[in-house]
Amino acid sequence: MRWPHIAALCLLLAAAGCGEQTTVVAAVPREPDSRATGYYCGMALTEHTGAYGQLLLRGWDEPLWFSSVRDALTYIGQDLVNEDEVAGFWVNDMGAGPWGRPAPGTWIGANGAWYVVGSRKTAAMGGLEVVPFKERTKAEIFAKEFGGSIVTYAAARKNVSEALVANGTSGGEP
Protein backbone atom coordinates (compact mmCIF):
# COMPACT_ATOMS: atom_id res chain seq x y z
CA MET A 1 0.00 0.00 0.00
CA ARG A 2 2.95 2.35 0.40
CA TRP A 3 3.86 2.23 -3.28
CA PRO A 4 0.79 4.25 -4.47
CA HIS A 5 1.50 6.93 -1.87
CA ILE A 6 5.14 7.23 -2.90
CA ALA A 7 4.17 7.40 -6.58
CA ALA A 8 1.60 10.12 -5.86
CA LEU A 9 4.17 12.12 -3.86
CA CYS A 10 6.68 11.87 -6.71
CA LEU A 11 4.08 13.10 -9.20
CA LEU A 12 3.19 16.02 -6.94
CA LEU A 13 6.83 17.04 -6.56
CA ALA A 14 7.41 16.76 -10.29
CA ALA A 15 4.35 18.88 -11.04
CA ALA A 16 5.44 21.51 -8.51
CA GLY A 17 8.77 21.84 -10.33
CA CYS A 18 7.05 22.59 -13.64
CA GLY A 19 6.06 26.13 -12.66
CA GLU A 20 7.73 29.25 -13.99
CA GLN A 21 11.13 29.72 -12.42
CA THR A 22 12.35 33.12 -11.37
CA THR A 23 15.99 34.07 -11.25
CA VAL A 24 16.92 36.82 -8.84
CA VAL A 25 19.85 38.89 -10.07
CA ALA A 26 21.63 41.09 -7.58
CA ALA A 27 21.49 44.78 -8.41
CA VAL A 28 24.85 46.31 -9.25
CA PRO A 29 25.79 49.96 -9.66
CA ARG A 30 26.26 51.31 -13.18
CA GLU A 31 28.72 53.81 -14.54
CA PRO A 32 27.09 56.95 -15.96
CA ASP A 33 27.29 57.36 -19.71
CA SER A 34 26.75 60.47 -21.83
CA ARG A 35 22.96 60.08 -21.46
CA ALA A 36 22.99 60.08 -17.64
CA THR A 37 21.17 63.18 -16.41
CA GLY A 38 20.44 64.42 -12.91
CA TYR A 39 16.92 63.63 -11.74
CA TYR A 40 16.23 67.12 -10.39
CA CYS A 41 18.31 69.39 -12.63
CA GLY A 42 17.99 67.50 -15.94
CA MET A 43 21.61 68.29 -16.78
CA ALA A 44 24.28 65.78 -17.81
CA LEU A 45 26.19 64.37 -14.84
CA THR A 46 29.42 65.16 -16.65
CA GLU A 47 28.62 68.87 -16.21
CA HIS A 48 28.92 68.52 -12.43
CA THR A 49 31.78 67.96 -10.00
CA GLY A 50 31.69 66.01 -6.76
CA ALA A 51 30.02 62.77 -5.79
CA TYR A 52 26.98 61.40 -7.61
CA GLY A 53 24.18 59.16 -6.45
CA GLN A 54 22.20 56.48 -8.25
CA LEU A 55 19.05 54.68 -7.25
CA LEU A 56 17.85 51.55 -9.02
CA LEU A 57 14.20 50.70 -8.51
CA ARG A 58 12.97 47.10 -8.76
CA GLY A 59 11.84 46.27 -12.28
CA TRP A 60 13.62 49.28 -13.82
CA ASP A 61 16.40 48.82 -16.37
CA GLU A 62 18.09 52.16 -15.75
CA PRO A 63 18.86 53.91 -12.46
CA LEU A 64 17.73 57.36 -11.41
CA TRP A 65 20.85 59.55 -11.46
CA PHE A 66 21.53 62.38 -9.05
CA SER A 67 24.14 65.07 -9.66
CA SER A 68 24.86 65.28 -5.93
CA VAL A 69 24.55 63.02 -2.92
CA ARG A 70 22.37 65.66 -1.29
CA ASP A 71 19.87 65.30 -4.14
CA ALA A 72 19.89 61.49 -3.84
CA LEU A 73 19.26 61.69 -0.08
CA THR A 74 16.52 64.26 -0.72
CA TYR A 75 14.74 61.85 -3.07
CA ILE A 76 14.95 59.00 -0.54
CA GLY A 77 13.83 61.33 2.26
CA GLN A 78 10.71 62.44 0.41
CA ASP A 79 9.19 58.95 0.71
CA LEU A 80 8.55 58.77 -3.03
CA VAL A 81 9.55 55.11 -2.82
CA ASN A 82 9.61 52.59 0.00
CA GLU A 83 12.49 50.29 0.90
CA ASP A 84 10.84 47.31 -0.86
CA GLU A 85 10.92 49.17 -4.19
CA VAL A 86 14.65 49.93 -4.04
CA ALA A 87 16.93 47.36 -5.66
CA GLY A 88 20.06 49.41 -4.96
CA PHE A 89 21.22 52.82 -3.77
CA TRP A 90 24.84 53.82 -4.35
CA VAL A 91 27.07 56.88 -3.95
CA ASN A 92 30.68 57.54 -4.99
CA ASP A 93 33.44 56.90 -2.46
CA MET A 94 35.17 60.26 -2.52
CA GLY A 95 38.17 58.77 -0.74
CA ALA A 96 38.95 56.82 -3.92
CA GLY A 97 39.30 59.64 -6.41
CA PRO A 98 39.53 63.38 -7.00
CA TRP A 99 36.72 65.81 -6.20
CA GLY A 100 36.43 67.01 -9.78
CA ARG A 101 35.33 63.66 -11.23
CA PRO A 102 34.50 60.56 -9.23
CA ALA A 103 36.72 57.70 -10.33
CA PRO A 104 34.98 54.86 -12.20
CA GLY A 105 34.23 51.83 -10.05
CA THR A 106 34.02 53.79 -6.80
CA TRP A 107 30.35 53.08 -6.10
CA ILE A 108 29.51 52.02 -2.54
CA GLY A 109 26.21 51.18 -0.88
CA ALA A 110 24.71 54.41 0.43
CA ASN A 111 23.54 52.94 3.71
CA GLY A 112 27.03 51.66 4.61
CA ALA A 113 28.96 54.84 3.84
CA TRP A 114 30.38 57.45 6.20
CA TYR A 115 29.36 61.01 5.33
CA VAL A 116 30.88 64.41 5.97
CA VAL A 117 28.22 67.12 6.41
CA GLY A 118 28.82 70.82 6.84
CA SER A 119 32.08 70.99 4.88
CA ARG A 120 33.19 73.86 2.66
CA LYS A 121 32.44 71.72 -0.44
CA THR A 122 29.13 72.50 -2.11
CA ALA A 123 26.67 70.42 -4.10
CA ALA A 124 26.60 70.45 -7.89
CA MET A 125 23.93 73.16 -8.02
CA GLY A 126 25.16 74.97 -4.89
CA GLY A 127 24.34 74.64 -1.22
CA LEU A 128 24.87 71.85 1.28
CA GLU A 129 26.71 68.76 0.07
CA VAL A 130 26.97 65.47 1.84
CA VAL A 131 30.30 63.82 0.98
CA PRO A 132 30.41 59.99 1.14
CA PHE A 133 33.37 57.77 2.06
CA LYS A 134 33.83 54.02 2.32
CA GLU A 135 36.42 54.38 5.08
CA ARG A 136 35.98 56.53 8.16
CA THR A 137 39.71 57.39 8.19
CA LYS A 138 39.42 59.02 4.75
CA ALA A 139 36.34 60.93 5.93
CA GLU A 140 38.38 62.20 8.89
CA ILE A 141 41.18 63.41 6.58
CA PHE A 142 38.62 65.20 4.39
CA ALA A 143 36.90 66.80 7.40
CA LYS A 144 40.24 68.11 8.71
CA GLU A 145 40.93 69.79 5.37
CA PHE A 146 37.45 71.05 4.46
CA GLY A 147 35.61 71.10 7.79
CA GLY A 148 32.41 69.32 8.69
CA SER A 149 31.24 66.44 10.85
CA ILE A 150 31.38 62.71 10.15
CA VAL A 151 28.01 60.97 10.36
CA THR A 152 26.28 57.70 9.44
CA TYR A 153 23.75 57.21 6.64
CA ALA A 154 20.79 57.72 8.98
CA ALA A 155 22.28 60.93 10.37
CA ALA A 156 23.09 62.21 6.87
CA ARG A 157 19.47 61.63 5.78
CA LYS A 158 18.26 63.47 8.88
CA ASN A 159 20.70 66.33 8.25
CA VAL A 160 19.46 66.78 4.68
CA SER A 161 15.80 66.59 5.72
CA GLU A 162 16.26 69.14 8.50
CA ALA A 163 18.11 71.52 6.17
CA LEU A 164 15.33 71.28 3.59
CA VAL A 165 12.62 71.90 6.17
CA ALA A 166 14.53 74.89 7.56
CA ASN A 167 14.94 76.28 4.05
CA GLY A 168 11.47 75.34 2.82
CA THR A 169 12.90 73.93 -0.40
CA SER A 170 14.23 70.76 -1.98
CA GLY A 171 17.48 72.25 -3.19
CA GLY A 172 19.76 75.24 -3.18
CA GLU A 173 21.27 76.82 -0.11
CA PRO A 174 19.85 75.21 3.05
PyMOL commands that set and color helices and strands:
alter all, ss='L'
color gray80, all
select helices_A, chain A and resi 2-16+45-47+69-77+83-85+110-112+136-146+153-167
alter helices_A, ss='H'
color red, helices_A
select strands_A, chain A and resi 53-57+64-66+86-92+107-109+114-122+128-133+149-151
alter strands_A, ss='S'
color yellow, strands_A
deselect
rebuild
show_as cartoon
